[in-house]
Amino acid sequence: MRKASQAVVGALVAMSVLSGCSFGWGGDEKTKVAEKKLGDKGTACELPVHFTLATSWKAVAITRATVDRMGPLGHQGPLTPACELDAKPTGHIGFLTVWSGTKGTAAPGGTPRALLKQFVAAEHFESNVKFRESKAGGLSATEAGYTVTDLSAGVVRPERALAVMTRHGGVVIHLGGLDADEHKALLPAFELAKKSLGLTS
């Protein structure tokens, strides 16, 4: 019986050597590879910033050709849409849209506040606009909360936007929503993006 036990132990030791497994007995742990975030190279949208995408949200890059087809809707202030995050797979209706640009108030060296003011001013029928300085990840940011009157639908809905500056230009992350209830349901995804925001290399 003792010989059988020694054989089993010997086999386990041999397997651990071959597989590099230490069974947690003081062996060196493998260096963990940083998980990619949306915005990093090789993700659905390659952006000047990266952040954690909320579970089940679907991200789609917006190409220059798509922007051109959008006409006036493809521009808001000095920015154009770069990535659209759809909440539909979560059972809600709304989008997080990442806008970027390199000219005017979006030019490198500008301020998030000046950029966001111009972005919000380019909205239609906006009101009750409130700006505040904040932090997004480790980045200095300006955030705005405001309402937009949708005349066609006959509703007034809240919106939220966050602006940061990068060496590649300005970025705004904007949260809409079908109505106030949908907007509230989507806010956690916006807050997650804000909390995890950082610059891509």
N, C-alpha and C positions, 0 to 999 in steps of 0.2 A: 504493500500500500504506500509506504514511504517512497519507494522508487518511482511509483506512478506520479506522486505529487511532485517529486523533483523533475520529472520529465515534463509535466505540465508547466511548471515555473520556467524551466529552460526554454520551452517553446514560446511562452509569452515574452520573455526577455528578448529572444531572437526576433520576434515579430516587431517589438518596440524599436529595436535597432534599425531594422529594415524600413519601417514606416516612418521613423523619426518621431514617434509618439512617446511622450514621457509619462503618460498617465497622470500628469499633474504633480509628479514627485520632484519638484524643484528644477525641472527642465526649463530651458529658455523658451519663452513664448514667442510665437511668430509675430513680426511686426504687422499691425493691422493696416490695411490699405484704406485710405480715406474714401468714404462713399461719395459717389458723384452726386451733385445736386443739379437741378434744372438750371441751365445757363452754361454749364461746363461743356467743354469740347466732347462731342459724341452723344450729347443728350438731344432731346427733341428740339430744343431751341438753344442756340449758342449765343450768349449775351455778354454785355460788359459786367453784369452781376450774376450771381447764382444764389439760389435759395431752395429750401425744401418744399417740394410739391405735396400738397395735401392728398391723402389717400383717395384714390379713384378719380381724381380730377384728370382730365385729358389735355395735354399741351400740344399745340400745333404751331409751327413756325409760320410767320407771315412773310412771304417773299416780296421782293421789289415789284415783280409783275402784278402780284395781288394788290399791292398798295396803289399802283397806277390804275388798276381797274376800279378801285374804290372811289376815285375822283376826290371831291372835297372831304369825304369821310375818311380818307387815308391820311389826313393831316389834322393835328390839333396843336395850335401854336407852332413851335419849331420842331415838333415831334411827329414821327410816323410809328404805327404799330409794328412790333417785332415778333410778338408771341401772344397767342390767345389761349387761355386756360379755361376750358369748358366744365361747368359744374354738373352738366346733365347726367353723367354716369352716377352721380351721388343722389339723384332724384330731385335736384333743385334746378332752377332756371336762372342763369347768370354767368358772368364771365369775370375773370381777372385778366386784364390786358397789360402787357408790358410795352411801353412806348419808349423810343430812344431817338436821339438826334445829336448833331454836332455843330449846329449853327445858331446864331443869335444867343438867346439866353441858355441854350443847351450846349454851347461851346465849352470845351474844357477850360477850367478856371472860373467859371460862373458860380452862382450860388443856387442851392436847391430852392430857396424861397422865391427868387426872381423867376426861375423856371416854372415852379408850380403855379404862381400867380398868373403867368401867361397861359398856362395849360387850362386852368379853371376858367379864365376869362373867355376862352375860345369855346366853352360849352354853350349850349343853347338853353335859355330860360333858367339859368342857375340863380340861386338865392341862398340866404342864410349861410354865407361862406365864413368859415372859421379856420384860421391857420394857426399852427403851433410848431415850435421846433421840437425835434425828438431825435431818438437814436434808432437806427435800423441795423441790427447786428452791432458791429462796431463803427458804423458809418454815421456821419452827421446827416440829418435828414430834416425835411419840412413836410408836415402832414396837413391835409385839408379835409374837412367834413363839410358837406353842403347838400342842398336839395336841388332837384331838377324837376321842372314841371313838364310832363309829357302831355301835350295838348291832344294828340291823336287818341291816346288811351284814357285821357281824363284822370290821370293820377299824378301825385307828387311823390317822388321816390328819393330816398337818401343815397348819396354816393360818397366814396372815400378815395383819396389819392395820396400817394407818398412819392416824394422826389429826392433823388440823391445825385451827386456828381461823381463822375469817374474820369480817368485820363483819356477815355474814349468818347467822352461827352455825357450829356445828361440822360437820366433814366427816370421814368415815372411808372409806378405800378398803380393801376386804377381798378377799383371794384365797383361794379354796377349791381344789377339785380332787377328782376321783373317788377318788384314792388318792395315795400318796407319789410314785409315778412321774409321774403326771399333774401333781401340784403342782409338782414340780421342772421339768417341761417348760414350765409357765406362768409361772415366776418371772421370766423376762426381760421379760414384758409388765408385771408389777408394778414391776420396777426402772425400766423406761422411764417409766411414769407418775410414779413418785417423782422421777426425775431431772428431768423436764420440767414438774413441777407449778408452777402459779402462780395468782394470783388473777384472776378475771374482772373486768372493769370494771363 
